[in-house]
Amino acid sequence: MTIRLYDTSARQIRDFSPLIDGCVSIYLCGATVQAAPHIGHIRSGLNFDIMRRWFAYRGYEVTFVRNVTDIDDKIIKKSGEQGRPWWSIGYENERAFNSGYDALGCLPPTYEPRATGHITEMVEMMRGLIERGHAYEADGNVYFDVKSFPGYLELSNQELDNLLQPSGEGETGKRDPRDFAMWKAAKEGEPSWETPWGRGRPGWHLECSAMAHKYLGSAFDIHGGGIDLIFPHHENEIAQAKAFGDEFAKYWVHNAWVTIAGEKMAKSLGNSVLVSEMVKHWRPIVLRYYLGTPHYRSMIEYSPEALREAESAFARIEGFMQRAAELAGGPVEPAAEVPPAFAEAMDDDLGVPQALAIVHTTVRQGNSALAADDKEAAVARLAEVRAMLGVLGLDPLDAHWGGGENDRGEDLHGVVDTLVRLVLEQREAARARKDWGAADAIRDQLKQSGLVIEDSPSGPRWTLGPR
């Protein structure tokens, strides 16, 4: 029962060994809230939600920290363009991110700190780094001296002599162009905070080092994020934290991108697909299936066709679950344990595609049991499927996806069910008088409206068909 993870820093899959037995601490680089999230942003949250769920299933007590970067160059630029306060833009988009996470079934983090709430911790870290000779002040800026830290660039596997360090406007007084900004001197009209080195605002990298230290201590188990964060962000986080004296993260786990035409989905490229728009056209549980079931280290090439394929695949799972639940005649709870092959796949670097293959195999077995009218076997397979989908956050019978008694969608489902059954009664009457043309015409009209009619021993039943 050993979970194994691909560790970017080791460039190999390693057995997971927690710092504290029975506990796992995870820090995930969360949203930079300059704009509403696209599905590429939410994919990272989904991947680490599945990781968190699997650790919990395996009996670990999980502490999951996902930060909010609510001050940076992009947010300030948006503020100037829109003539709105920077904090208004940040808060609006923070809420949009949380709505996206909630819609797609992500569990809330244990802690979700905002960068601007931790200026004190950042000042303390800078003071300590200056005292240790790893940082220096120049023109109101504070820079990290990369040559002072021998392990710099080990995560991204680069050579210091070949390094081109991204720099922002106003970063003056550097001793070495490869040094990076921890604190940026105040500019006219920009937000700023008082420090021993003058007013200014934090650099992106410092924010995460300080917040990880505050909420997870000097050492924690897993640091996660997208592959685009390996350099410079995560590399610079490591330099700051370890030079400060922290052991920092034991494992580094990175998820791949969602791409369009081979390019990373990004607002700057104008190719992003907003979550708020997607949920208007696709069921959120289908979006979760689409984004969460490929392996977290594999790229996802976005296309409507791929989403339709995901919808059809999930409909096959859901169809079996609905039929088995009807046969059971009452609630069927998830099995206490997932099948061993599913667990083996998940333990091996969160092998969701292999685990999902076990789900589909179990569904086929369940359908065979339904065809044979083997109630006991069908219900047993349903319990197994519920257990597996629960780990993936994809159980359609879970309360998150089913809604409550007052949910308007449930009300409308009842209305549609009543209307469809009236039409089906007309179809049954046509079949009884052997008017096959009329019966087929009713079925085809229902199909055109997006409904699939299935004749079963207990009578006709309807489901929503794929798009």
C-alpha positions in Angstrom: 0.0 0.0 0.0 2.7 2.4 -1.0 1.7 5.5 -3.0 4.3 6.4 -5.6 4.6 9.9 -7.2 6.7 11.4 -10.0 9.0 13.8 -8.3 10.2 16.6 -10.7 13.2 17.3 -8.5 14.4 13.6 -8.7 13.1 13.1 -12.3 11.7 9.8 -11.4 8.8 8.1 -9.6 9.5 7.7 -5.9 7.8 5.9 -3.1 5.9 8.4 -0.9 7.2 8.6 2.6 5.5 11.2 4.8 7.3 13.5 7.2 4.8 12.6 9.8 3.2 9.1 9.8 -0.4 9.1 8.8 -0.3 12.7 7.6 0.4 14.5 4.3 0.9 18.2 3.8 0.4 19.7 0.4 1.0 23.2 -0.9 -0.5 24.0 -4.3 0.2 27.3 -6.2 -3.3 28.6 -6.7 -4.9 31.4 -8.7 -3.4 34.6 -9.8 -6.6 36.5 -9.8 -6.2 39.1 -12.6 -9.0 37.5 -14.6 -11.7 34.7 -14.5 -10.5 31.1 -14.8 -10.3 29.1 -18.0 -10.3 25.3 -18.0 -6.5 25.1 -18.0 -6.5 26.9 -14.6 -9.1 24.6 -13.1 -7.3 21.5 -14.3 -4.5 22.0 -11.8 -7.1 22.3 -9.0 -8.8 19.1 -10.2 -5.6 17.1 -10.4 -4.6 17.9 -6.9 -8.2 17.4 -5.7 -7.9 13.8 -6.9 -4.5 13.5 -5.2 -6.0 14.7 -2.0 -9.0 12.4 -2.2 -6.7 9.4 -2.8 -4.5 10.2 0.1 -7.6 10.5 2.3 -8.9 7.2 1.0 -5.6 5.6 1.9 -6.1 6.8 5.5 -4.0 9.9 5.6 -4.9 13.1 7.4 -4.5 15.7 4.7 -3.6 19.4 5.1 -4.1 21.1 1.8 -3.1 24.7 1.3 -3.9 26.5 -2.0 -2.9 30.2 -2.0 -4.4 33.2 -3.8 -2.0 35.6 -5.5 -4.0 38.8 -5.2 -1.3 41.3 -6.0 1.1 41.2 -9.0 2.0 43.1 -12.2 -0.9 41.7 -14.1 -3.5 42.7 -11.6 -2.1 46.2 -11.3 -2.1 46.5 -15.1 -5.7 45.4 -15.3 -6.5 48.0 -12.6 -5.1 50.8 -14.8 -6.9 49.5 -17.9 -10.2 49.2 -16.3 -10.0 52.2 -13.9 -10.9 50.0 -10.9 -9.2 49.3 -7.6 -6.7 46.4 -7.8 -8.4 44.7 -4.8 -11.8 44.9 -6.5 -10.5 43.0 -9.5 -8.7 40.5 -7.3 -11.7 39.8 -5.2 -14.1 39.4 -8.1 -11.8 36.9 -9.8 -11.1 35.0 -6.6 -14.8 34.4 -6.3 -14.9 33.3 -10.0 -12.1 30.8 -9.3 -13.9 29.4 -6.2 -17.1 29.1 -8.2 -15.3 27.1 -10.8 -13.7 24.8 -8.2 -17.0 24.3 -6.5 -18.9 23.7 -9.8 -16.4 20.9 -10.8 -16.6 19.3 -7.4 -13.2 20.3 -5.8 -13.1 20.0 -2.1 -12.3 23.3 -0.3 -8.7 23.6 0.9 -7.8 23.4 4.5 -6.4 26.9 4.2 -6.6 29.4 1.3 -4.3 32.3 2.2 -4.1 35.6 0.3 -0.7 37.0 -0.5 -1.7 40.5 0.8 -2.5 39.1 4.2 1.0 37.9 4.8 3.2 41.0 4.3 4.6 40.6 7.8 5.8 37.1 7.1 7.4 38.3 3.9 9.3 41.1 5.6 10.6 38.6 8.2 11.8 36.3 5.5 13.6 39.1 3.6 15.2 40.3 6.8 16.5 36.8 7.6 17.9 36.4 4.0 19.6 39.8 4.1 21.2 38.9 7.5 22.4 35.5 6.1 23.9 37.2 3.0 21.5 35.8 0.5 19.6 39.0 -0.3 20.3 42.7 -0.6 18.5 46.0 -0.9 19.0 48.4 -3.9 16.9 51.5 -4.8 14.1 50.3 -2.5 14.0 46.8 -4.2 15.1 43.7 -2.4 16.9 41.0 -4.6 17.9 37.4 -4.0 21.6 36.8 -4.8 21.4 33.6 -6.8 25.2 33.0 -6.7 24.9 32.8 -2.9 22.8 29.6 -3.1 24.7 26.6 -4.5 21.5 24.5 -5.2 20.0 27.1 -7.5 18.4 25.7 -10.7 18.6 22.0 -9.6 14.8 21.7 -10.0 14.7 23.0 -13.6 18.1 21.4 -14.4 19.6 24.5 -15.9 23.1 26.0 -16.0 23.5 29.3 -14.2 25.8 30.6 -17.0 23.0 30.1 -19.5 20.3 31.6 -17.3 18.0 34.4 -18.6 16.1 35.6 -15.5 12.8 37.3 -16.3 12.8 40.9 -15.0 10.1 43.5 -14.5 10.0 47.2 -15.0 11.8 49.3 -12.4 14.1 46.5 -11.2 17.2 48.6 -10.9 20.3 48.2 -8.8 20.9 44.5 -9.4 24.4 43.2 -8.7 23.8 40.5 -11.2 21.1 40.4 -13.9 20.3 36.9 -12.9 19.2 37.9 -9.4 15.4 38.1 -8.9 13.2 40.5 -7.1 11.7 39.6 -3.8 10.3 43.1 -3.1 9.6 45.9 -5.6 10.0 49.6 -4.8 6.7 51.6 -4.8 5.7 53.4 -8.0 3.3 56.3 -8.2 -0.3 55.2 -8.0 0.5 51.5 -7.2 -0.4 49.7 -4.0 2.4 49.5 -1.5 3.3 48.5 2.0 5.8 49.9 4.5 9.0 47.9 5.1 12.5 48.7 6.6 13.7 49.3 3.0 10.9 51.7 2.0 7.4 51.3 0.6 6.8 48.7 -2.0 5.0 45.4 -2.8 6.0 41.8 -2.8 7.4 39.8 -5.7 5.5 36.7 -6.8 8.0 34.1 -5.6 8.4 35.5 -2.1 4.6 35.3 -1.5 4.5 31.5 -1.8 7.7 30.9 0.2 6.4 32.9 3.1 2.9 31.4 3.1 4.1 27.8 2.8 6.3 28.5 5.8 3.5 30.0 7.9 0.9 27.2 7.2 3.1 24.1 6.8 6.2 24.9 8.7 9.8 24.6 7.7 9.3 21.2 6.0 6.3 19.7 4.3 5.5 16.8 2.0 4.3 17.9 -1.5 4.5 21.1 -3.4 2.4 21.2 -6.6 1.5 23.3 -9.6 1.6 23.5 -13.3 4.7 22.6 -15.3 5.0 26.3 -16.4 5.8 27.2 -12.8 8.9 25.0 -12.5 11.0 28.0 -13.6 11.2 30.7 -12.5 8.6 30.5 -9.8 9.3 27.2 -8.1 13.0 27.4 -8.5 13.0 30.8 -6.8 10.7 29.6 -4.1 13.2 26.8 -3.2 16.1 29.3 -3.2 14.4 31.7 -0.8 13.0 29.0 1.5 16.2 26.9 1.8 18.5 29.9 2.1 16.2 31.1 4.9 16.8 27.7 6.7 13.7 25.7 5.7 13.9 22.2 4.4 10.8 23.1 2.3 9.1 20.5 0.1 10.1 16.9 0.0 8.4 16.1 -3.3 7.6 18.3 -6.3 4.6 17.3 -8.4 3.6 19.2 -11.6 0.6 18.8 -13.9 0.6 19.4 -17.6 -1.4 22.0 -19.6 -4.6 22.1 -21.5 -3.7 23.1 -25.0 -5.4 24.4 -28.1 -3.7 23.7 -31.5 -0.7 22.6 -29.6 -0.3 25.8 -27.6 -0.8 26.3 -23.9 -4.2 27.7 -23.1 -3.6 31.3 -21.9 -5.4 34.6 -21.8 -2.4 36.3 -23.3 -2.7 34.1 -26.4 -6.4 34.7 -26.7 -7.2 31.0 -26.8 -8.7 30.5 -23.4 -12.1 28.8 -22.7 -13.7 30.2 -19.6 -15.1 27.9 -17.0 -18.1 30.2 -16.5 -19.0 29.7 -20.2 -18.3 26.0 -20.4 -20.7 25.2 -17.5 -23.5 26.8 -19.5 -23.1 24.3 -22.3 -21.8 21.2 -20.5 -22.7 19.5 -17.3 -20.1 20.2 -14.7 -19.6 16.5 -13.9 -18.8 15.9 -17.6 -16.2 18.7 -17.5 -14.7 17.1 -14.4 -14.6 13.8 -16.2 -12.9 15.4 -19.3 -10.3 17.4 -17.3 -9.7 14.9 -14.5 -9.4 11.5 -16.1 -6.3 11.9 -18.3 -3.1 11.4 -16.5 -2.1 14.6 -14.7 1.3 14.6 -16.5 -0.3 14.3 -19.9 -1.3 17.3 -22.1 -5.0 17.6 -22.9 -5.7 18.9 -26.4 -9.0 20.8 -26.1 -11.7 20.3 -28.7 -15.5 20.1 -28.6 -15.3 16.7 -30.2 -13.1 15.4 -27.3 -15.7 16.8 -24.8 -18.5 15.0 -26.6 -16.5 11.8 -26.4 -16.1 12.3 -22.7 -19.8 13.0 -22.4 -20.6 9.7 -24.2 -18.2 7.7 -22.1 -19.6 9.1 -18.9 -23.2 8.5 -20.1 -22.4 4.8 -20.4 -21.3 4.7 -16.7 -24.2 6.8 -15.6 -26.7 4.7 -17.6 -25.6 1.5 -15.8 -25.8 3.2 -12.4 -29.3 4.4 -13.1 -30.5 1.0 -14.2 -28.8 -0.8 -11.4 -30.2 1.6 -8.8 -33.7 1.1 -10.2 -33.3 -2.7 -10.0 -32.1 -2.4 -6.4 -35.2 -0.5 -5.4 -33.5 1.6 -2.8 -30.2 3.3 -2.0 -27.0 1.4 -2.7 -24.1 2.7 -0.7 -20.5 2.7 -2.1 -18.5 -0.4 -1.4 -16.2 -0.1 1.6 -13.1 -0.7 -0.6 -12.3 -0.1 -4.2 -11.3 -3.1 -6.4 -7.6 -4.0 -5.9 -6.7 -3.3 -9.5 -8.2 0.3 -9.2 -6.1 0.9 -6.0 -3.0 -0.5 -7.7 -3.4 2.0 -10.6 -4.0 5.0 -8.3 -1.1 4.1 -6.1 1.2 4.2 -9.1 1.6 7.9 -9.7 -2.2 8.5 -9.6 -2.8 6.4 -12.7 -6.3 7.7 -13.3 -6.6 6.4 -16.9 -5.7 2.8 -15.8 -8.1 3.2 -12.8 -10.8 4.4 -15.1 -10.4 1.3 -17.3 -11.3 -0.7 -14.2 -14.4 1.4 -13.8 -15.5 0.7 -17.3 -14.8 -3.0 -17.0 -16.9 -3.1 -13.8 -19.7 -1.3 -15.7 -19.6 -3.9 -18.5 -19.8 -6.6 -15.9 -22.8 -4.8 -14.3 -24.6 -4.5 -17.6 -24.1 -8.2 -18.2 -25.6 -8.9 -14.8 -28.6 -6.6 -15.6 -29.1 -8.4 -18.9 -29.1 -11.7 -17.0 -31.5 -10.3 -14.4 -28.9 -11.0 -11.7 -29.8 -8.4 -9.1 -27.2 -9.4 -6.6 -24.3 -9.1 -9.0 -25.6 -5.8 -10.6 -26.0 -4.2 -7.1 -22.5 -5.4 -6.1 -21.0 -3.8 -9.3 -22.9 -0.6 -8.6 -21.4 -0.4 -5.1 -17.9 -0.9 -6.5 -18.5 1.7 -9.2 -19.7 4.2 -6.6 -16.6 3.6 -4.5 -14.3 4.2 -7.4 -16.1 7.2 -8.8 -16.2 8.7 -5.3 -12.4 8.7 -5.1 -12.4 10.5 -8.4 -15.1 13.0 -7.4 -17.3 11.7 -10.2 -20.1 9.8 -8.4 -23.3 11.1 -10.0 -25.3 9.7 -7.0 -23.3 11.9 -4.6 -25.2 14.8 -3.0 -22.9 17.3 -4.7 -24.1 16.4 -8.1 -27.6 15.4 -7.2 -28.6 18.7 -5.6 -31.0 19.1 -2.7 -34.7 18.8 -2.3 -35.2 22.4 -3.2 -32.8 22.3 -6.2 -34.6 23.8 -9.2 -33.0 21.3 -11.5 -34.6 18.5 -9.6 -38.0 20.2 -9.9 -37.5 20.6 -13.6 -36.5 16.9 -13.9 -39.8 15.9 -12.3 -41.7 18.1 -14.8 -39.8 16.7 -17.8 -40.3 13.2 -16.5 -44.1 13.7 -16.3 -44.3 15.1 -19.8 -42.1 12.4 -21.3 -44.1 9.7 -19.7 -47.3 11.1 -21.2 -45.6 10.9 -24.6 -44.3 7.4 -23.9 -47.8 6.3 -23.0 -48.9 7.5 -26.5 -46.0 5.5 -28.0 -47.1 2.4 -26.0 -50.6 2.8 -27.2 -49.4 3.0 -30.8 -47.3 -0.2 -30.3 -50.3 -1.9 -28.8 -52.4 -1.3 -31.9 -49.3 -2.3 -34.0 -49.0 1.2 -35.5 -45.2 0.9 -35.7 -44.9 4.0 -37.9 -46.4 6.2 -35.2 -44.4 4.6 -32.4 -41.2 5.1 -34.3 -42.0 8.7 -35.1 -42.6 9.5 -31.4 -39.3 7.8 -30.5 -37.4 9.8 -33.2 -39.0 13.1 -32.1 -37.9 12.4 -28.6 -34.4 11.6 -29.8 -34.2 14.9 -31.7 -35.0 16.7 -28.5 -32.0 15.1 -26.8 -33.7 12.1 -25.1 -32.8 8.5 -25.5 -35.7 6.0 -25.2 -34.8 2.5 -24.0 -37.3 -0.4 -23.9 -36.7 -2.5 -20.8 -38.6 -5.5 -19.2 -40.2 -3.0 -16.8 -41.3 -0.6 -19.6 -39.7 2.2 -21.5 -37.3 4.6 -19.8 -35.6 7.8 -20.9 -32.2 9.4 -20.4 -30.5 12.4 -21.7 -28.4 11.5 -24.8 -25.0 12.9 -25.7 -24.8 16.2 -27.5 
